[in-house]
């Protein structure tokens, strides 16, 4: 990204504003992309067989099973 410089080697205020805004948008976009990538990786891990979701469901299933067995005795 380059500033447009006039023939008299002056950069106009509007040109500086344009470039700064574009840089800010680009930086925010990169931050958002990074966050989304981290969330995607975390969700893939959570849903894998070694992740927290299957472990939590197995724990709940075991609790329910043991509760049902206790009630039926």
DSSP file (Angstrom, degrees, kcal/mol; ACC not computed):
  #  RESIDUE AA STRUCTURE BP1 BP2  ACC     N-H-->O    O-->H-N    N-H-->O    O-->H-N    TCO  KAPPA ALPHA  PHI   PSI    X-CA   Y-CA   Z-CA
    1    1 A X              0   0    0      0, 0.0     2,-0.4     0, 0.0    18,-0.0   0.000 360.0 360.0 360.0 130.7    0.0    0.0    0.0
    2    2 A X        -     0   0    0      3,-0.0     2,-0.3     0, 0.0     0, 0.0  -0.937 360.0-116.8-128.6 149.3    1.4    3.3   -1.0
    3    3 A X        -     0   0    0     -2,-0.4     2,-0.7     1,-0.0    13,-0.1  -0.589  31.0-120.4 -77.3 143.2    0.5    6.9   -0.5
    4    4 A X        -     0   0    0     -2,-0.3     8,-0.5     8,-0.1     2,-0.5  -0.788  32.1-159.7 -85.4 118.4   -0.4    8.9   -3.6
    5    5 A X        -     0   0    0     -2,-0.7     6,-0.2     6,-0.1     4,-0.0  -0.846  11.4-128.4-104.4 132.7    2.1   11.8   -3.7
    6    6 A X    >   -     0   0    0      4,-2.6     3,-2.0    -2,-0.5    -1,-0.0  -0.197  32.7 -99.5 -69.7 169.0    1.4   14.9   -5.7
    7    7 A X  T 3  S+     0   0    0      1,-0.3    -1,-0.1     2,-0.1    -2,-0.0   0.821 125.6  57.5 -60.0 -31.5    3.9   16.3   -8.2
    8    8 A X  T 3  S-     0   0    0      2,-0.1    -1,-0.3     1,-0.0     3,-0.1   0.263 121.5-109.9 -85.2  14.7    5.0   18.8   -5.6
    9    9 A X  S <  S+     0   0    0     -3,-2.0     2,-0.4     1,-0.2    -2,-0.1   0.754  75.0 135.1  66.0  29.9    5.8   15.9   -3.2
   10   10 A X        -     0   0    0      0, 0.0    -4,-2.6     0, 0.0     2,-0.6  -0.886  46.9-146.9-108.4 138.5    3.0   16.7   -0.9
   11   11 A X        -     0   0    0     -2,-0.4    -6,-0.1    -6,-0.2     2,-0.1  -0.922  23.6-128.6-104.0 125.3    0.6   14.0    0.5
   12   12 A X     >  -     0   0    0     -2,-0.6     4,-1.8    -8,-0.5     3,-0.4  -0.350  15.3-118.0 -74.9 153.6   -2.9   15.3    1.0
   13   13 A X  H  > S+     0   0    0      1,-0.2     4,-2.5     2,-0.2     5,-0.2   0.891 113.9  54.9 -56.7 -44.3   -4.7   14.8    4.3
   14   14 A X  H  > S+     0   0    0      1,-0.2     4,-2.3     2,-0.2    -1,-0.2   0.847 105.7  53.0 -60.8 -34.6   -7.5   12.7    2.7
   15   15 A X  H  > S+     0   0    0     -3,-0.4     4,-2.2     2,-0.2    -1,-0.2   0.896 109.1  48.4 -68.0 -40.5   -4.8   10.3    1.3
   16   16 A X  H  X S+     0   0    0     -4,-1.8     4,-2.5     2,-0.2     5,-0.2   0.919 111.7  50.1 -64.7 -43.0   -3.3    9.9    4.7
   17   17 A X  H  X S+     0   0    0     -4,-2.5     4,-2.6     1,-0.2     5,-0.2   0.920 109.9  51.3 -60.2 -44.5   -6.8    9.2    6.2
   18   18 A X  H  X S+     0   0    0     -4,-2.3     4,-2.3     1,-0.2    -2,-0.2   0.926 112.5  44.7 -59.4 -46.9   -7.5    6.7    3.5
   19   19 A X  H  X S+     0   0    0     -4,-2.2     4,-2.4     2,-0.2    -1,-0.2   0.904 113.1  49.9 -68.3 -41.2   -4.3    4.7    4.1
   20   20 A X  H  X S+     0   0    0     -4,-2.5     4,-2.4     2,-0.2    -1,-0.2   0.924 112.0  48.5 -63.5 -43.5   -4.7    4.8    7.9
   21   21 A X  H  X S+     0   0    0     -4,-2.6     4,-2.6    -5,-0.2     5,-0.2   0.920 110.8  50.6 -62.1 -43.1   -8.2    3.5    7.7
   22   22 A X  H  X S+     0   0    0     -4,-2.3     4,-2.4    -5,-0.2    -1,-0.2   0.909 111.0  49.0 -62.5 -41.4   -7.3    0.8    5.3
   23   23 A X  H  X S+     0   0    0     -4,-2.4     4,-2.7     2,-0.2    -1,-0.2   0.905 110.8  50.5 -63.6 -41.1   -4.5   -0.3    7.6
   24   24 A X  H  X S+     0   0    0     -4,-2.4     4,-2.6     2,-0.2     5,-0.2   0.921 111.6  47.2 -63.6 -43.9   -6.8   -0.3   10.6
   25   25 A X  H  X S+     0   0    0     -4,-2.6     4,-2.6     1,-0.2    -1,-0.2   0.918 112.6  49.9 -63.6 -42.9   -9.4   -2.4    8.8
   26   26 A X  H  X S+     0   0    0     -4,-2.4     4,-2.3    -5,-0.2    -2,-0.2   0.923 111.5  48.2 -62.6 -44.8   -6.7   -4.8    7.7
   27   27 A X  H  X S+     0   0    0     -4,-2.7     4,-2.3     2,-0.2    -2,-0.2   0.921 112.6  48.0 -62.6 -44.7   -5.3   -5.2   11.2
   28   28 A X  H  X S+     0   0    0     -4,-2.6     4,-2.7     1,-0.2    -1,-0.2   0.907 110.8  52.5 -62.3 -40.5   -8.8   -5.8   12.7
   29   29 A X  H  X S+     0   0    0     -4,-2.6     4,-2.6     1,-0.2    -2,-0.2   0.905 109.4  48.5 -61.3 -41.8   -9.4   -8.3    9.9
   30   30 A X  H  X S+     0   0    0     -4,-2.3     4,-2.1     2,-0.2    -1,-0.2   0.889 111.6  49.6 -66.4 -38.9   -6.2  -10.2   10.8
   31   31 A X  H  X S+     0   0    0     -4,-2.3     4,-2.3     2,-0.2    -2,-0.2   0.933 112.4  47.5 -64.4 -45.5   -7.0  -10.2   14.5
   32   32 A X  H  X S+     0   0    0     -4,-2.7     4,-2.6     1,-0.2     5,-0.2   0.916 111.0  51.3 -63.0 -43.3  -10.5  -11.5   13.8
   33   33 A X  H  X S+     0   0    0     -4,-2.6     4,-2.2     1,-0.2    -1,-0.2   0.901 110.3  50.0 -60.0 -40.6   -9.1  -14.2   11.5
   34   34 A X  H  X S+     0   0    0     -4,-2.1     4,-2.2     2,-0.2    -2,-0.2   0.915 111.3  47.7 -64.6 -43.6   -6.7  -15.2   14.2
   35   35 A X  H  X S+     0   0    0     -4,-2.3     4,-2.5     2,-0.2    -2,-0.2   0.918 111.8  49.9 -63.8 -44.0   -9.4  -15.5   16.8
   36   36 A X  H  X S+     0   0    0     -4,-2.6     4,-2.5     1,-0.2    -1,-0.2   0.897 109.6  51.9 -62.7 -40.1  -11.7  -17.5   14.5
   37   37 A X  H  X S+     0   0    0     -4,-2.2     4,-2.4    -5,-0.2    -1,-0.2   0.923 110.3  48.2 -62.6 -43.7   -8.8  -19.9   13.7
   38   38 A X  H  X S+     0   0    0     -4,-2.2     4,-2.3     1,-0.2    -2,-0.2   0.905 112.1  49.2 -63.1 -41.5   -8.2  -20.4   17.5
   39   39 A X  H  X S+     0   0    0     -4,-2.5     4,-2.5     2,-0.2    -2,-0.2   0.891 110.0  51.7 -64.9 -39.1  -11.9  -21.0   18.1
   40   40 A X  H  X S+     0   0    0     -4,-2.5     4,-2.4     2,-0.2    -2,-0.2   0.937 110.9  47.2 -62.1 -46.7  -12.1  -23.5   15.2
   41   41 A X  H  X S+     0   0    0     -4,-2.4     4,-2.1     1,-0.2    -2,-0.2   0.895 112.6  49.8 -62.7 -39.9   -9.1  -25.4   16.6
   42   42 A X  H  X S+     0   0    0     -4,-2.3     4,-2.5     2,-0.2    -1,-0.2   0.893 111.2  48.6 -66.1 -39.6  -10.6  -25.4   20.1
   43   43 A X  H  X S+     0   0    0     -4,-2.5     4,-1.9     2,-0.2    -2,-0.2   0.887 109.4  52.1 -69.8 -37.3  -14.0  -26.7   18.8
   44   44 A X  H  X S+     0   0    0     -4,-2.4     4,-0.8     1,-0.2    -1,-0.2   0.923 112.9  45.7 -62.1 -43.1  -12.3  -29.5   16.8
   45   45 A X  H >< S+     0   0    0     -4,-2.1     3,-0.6     1,-0.2    -2,-0.2   0.911 110.8  52.5 -65.8 -42.6  -10.4  -30.6   19.9
   46   46 A X  H 3< S+     0   0    0     -4,-2.5     7,-1.8     1,-0.2     8,-0.7   0.856 113.4  44.1 -63.1 -34.3  -13.5  -30.4   22.1
   47   47 A X  H 3< S+     0   0    0     -4,-1.9    -1,-0.2     6,-0.2    -2,-0.2   0.557  94.0  98.6 -89.7  -8.1  -15.5  -32.6   19.7
   48   48 A X  S X< S-     0   0    0     -4,-0.8     3,-1.6    -3,-0.6     6,-0.6  -0.254  93.0-101.5 -72.3 168.3  -12.7  -35.1   19.1
   49   49 A X  T 3  S+     0   0    0      1,-0.3    -1,-0.1     5,-0.1    -4,-0.1   0.790 126.0  44.8 -62.9 -27.5  -12.8  -38.4   21.1
   50   50 A X  T 3  S+     0   0    0     -5,-0.1    -1,-0.3     4,-0.1    -4,-0.1   0.397  98.8 103.1 -94.0   1.8  -10.1  -37.0   23.4
   51   51 A X  S <> S-     0   0    0     -3,-1.6     4,-1.2    -7,-0.1    -5,-0.2  -0.130  86.2-102.0 -82.5 179.4  -11.9  -33.7   23.8
   52   52 A X  H  > S+     0   0    0      1,-0.2     4,-2.6     2,-0.2     5,-0.2   0.810 110.8  62.0 -73.6 -31.5  -14.0  -32.3   26.6
   53   53 A X  H  > S+     0   0    0     -7,-1.8     4,-2.4     2,-0.2     5,-0.2   0.960 107.1  40.9 -65.2 -52.1  -17.4  -32.9   25.0
   54   54 A X  H  > S+     0   0    0     -8,-0.7     4,-2.4    -6,-0.6    -1,-0.2   0.891 116.6  51.2 -62.2 -36.8  -17.2  -36.7   24.7
   55   55 A X  H  X S+     0   0    0     -4,-1.2     4,-2.2     2,-0.2    -1,-0.2   0.915 110.8  48.0 -65.4 -41.7  -15.7  -36.9   28.2
   56   56 A X  H  X S+     0   0    0     -4,-2.6     4,-2.4     2,-0.2    -2,-0.2   0.909 112.5  48.5 -65.6 -41.8  -18.4  -34.7   29.7
   57   57 A X  H  X S+     0   0    0     -4,-2.4     4,-2.7     2,-0.2    -2,-0.2   0.903 111.3  50.1 -65.1 -40.4  -21.1  -36.8   28.0
   58   58 A X  H  X S+     0   0    0     -4,-2.4     4,-2.4     2,-0.2    -2,-0.2   0.902 110.2  50.9 -64.0 -40.2  -19.6  -40.0   29.2
   59   59 A X  H  X S+     0   0    0     -4,-2.2     4,-2.2     2,-0.2    -2,-0.2   0.931 112.3  46.0 -61.8 -46.7  -19.4  -38.6   32.7
   60   60 A X  H  X S+     0   0    0     -4,-2.4     4,-2.8     2,-0.2     5,-0.2   0.913 111.6  52.1 -63.6 -42.9  -23.1  -37.6   32.7
   61   61 A X  H  X S+     0   0    0     -4,-2.7     4,-2.6     1,-0.2    -1,-0.2   0.911 110.3  48.6 -61.1 -41.8  -24.1  -41.0   31.2
   62   62 A X  H  X S+     0   0    0     -4,-2.4     4,-2.6     2,-0.2    -1,-0.2   0.902 111.2  50.2 -64.7 -40.8  -22.2  -42.8   34.0
   63   63 A X  H  X S+     0   0    0     -4,-2.2     4,-2.3     2,-0.2    -2,-0.2   0.934 112.8  46.4 -61.5 -46.7  -23.8  -40.6   36.6
   64   64 A X  H  X S+     0   0    0     -4,-2.8     4,-2.7     2,-0.2     5,-0.2   0.921 112.7  50.4 -62.6 -43.7  -27.3  -41.3   35.2
   65   65 A X  H  X S+     0   0    0     -4,-2.6     4,-2.3     1,-0.2    -2,-0.2   0.929 112.6  45.6 -61.5 -45.4  -26.6  -45.0   35.0
   66   66 A X  H  X S+     0   0    0     -4,-2.6     4,-2.0     1,-0.2    -1,-0.2   0.856 112.6  51.9 -68.2 -32.8  -25.4  -45.2   38.5
   67   67 A X  H  X S+     0   0    0     -4,-2.3     4,-2.2     2,-0.2    -2,-0.2   0.907 110.1  48.3 -67.3 -41.8  -28.4  -43.1   39.7
   68   68 A X  H  X S+     0   0    0     -4,-2.7     4,-1.9     1,-0.2    -2,-0.2   0.909 111.7  49.7 -65.3 -41.8  -30.8  -45.4   37.9
   69   69 A X  H  X S+     0   0    0     -4,-2.3     4,-0.7    -5,-0.2    -1,-0.2   0.886 110.8  50.2 -64.7 -38.4  -29.2  -48.4   39.4
   70   70 A X  H >< S+     0   0    0     -4,-2.0     3,-0.6     1,-0.2    -2,-0.2   0.901 111.4  48.4 -66.0 -41.0  -29.3  -46.9   42.9
   71   71 A X  H 3< S+     0   0    0     -4,-2.2    -1,-0.2     1,-0.2    -2,-0.2   0.832 109.2  52.8 -68.4 -32.6  -33.0  -46.1   42.5
   72   72 A X  H 3<        0   0    0     -4,-1.9    -1,-0.2     1,-0.2    -2,-0.2   0.603 360.0 360.0 -82.6  -9.5  -33.9  -49.6   41.3
   73   73 A X    <<        0   0    0     -4,-0.7    -1,-0.2    -3,-0.6    -2,-0.1   0.485 360.0 360.0 -81.9 360.0  -32.3  -51.3   44.2
